Amino acid sequence: MAYDTKKDAKDKIRIDITDGFAVERALKKFKRLCDAYGIVKEYRAREAYEKPSVKKKLKLEAADKRRKKTSSKMRVSKKI
């Protein structure tokens, strides 16, 4: 199996399969590499156009949600 740097790997993810190498195992490796290089995430992001204002709004909402989640965890851990 050949690994490239992350910059080049988006263009060429390659898995060398030899005799006795299970197809299921090769598919699992391929999926893992796609996840590692963010190919699926990028594909979903490009699937539909979002206006920059909508992207900014979603990003701010996600940050607010993260802040609330971590602050609630901090309160719970202080009580114990």
GISUL-V272254 format. One record per pair of residues at least 4 apart in sequence whose C-alpha atoms are under 8 Angstrom apart, sorted by sequence separation. I is the first residue (numbers start at 1). J is the second residue. D is the distance in whole Angstrom. If there is no record, write none. Layout:
BEGIN
[[I J D] [I J D]]
END
This chain:
BEGIN
[[4 8 6] [5 9 6] [6 10 7] [8 12 7] [9 13 5] [17 21 6] [21 25 7] [22 26 6] [23 27 6] [24 28 6] [25 29 6] [26 30 6] [27 31 6] [28 32 6] [29 33 6] [30 34 6] [31 35 6] [32 36 6] [33 37 6] [34 38 6] [35 39 6] [38 42 6] [39 43 6] [40 44 6] [41 45 6] [42 46 6] [43 47 6] [44 48 8] [45 49 8] [50 54 6] [51 55 6] [52 56 6] [53 57 6] [54 58 6] [55 59 6] [56 60 6] [57 61 6] [58 62 6] [59 63 6] [60 64 6] [61 65 6] [62 66 6] [63 67 6] [64 68 6] [65 69 6] [66 70 6] [67 71 6] [68 72 6] [69 73 6] [70 74 6] [71 75 6] [72 76 6] [73 77 6] [74 78 6] [75 79 6] [76 80 7] [4 9 5] [21 26 7] [34 39 5] [35 40 6] [50 55 6] [3 9 8] [34 40 7] [35 41 8] [4 13 8] [17 26 7] [3 13 7] [3 14 7] [15 26 7] [2 14 6] [1 14 7] [2 15 6] [1 15 5] [2 16 7] [15 29 8] [1 16 5] [15 30 7] [1 17 8] [13 30 8] [13 33 7] [13 34 8] [10 37 7] [9 37 7] [10 39 7] [6 37 6]]
END
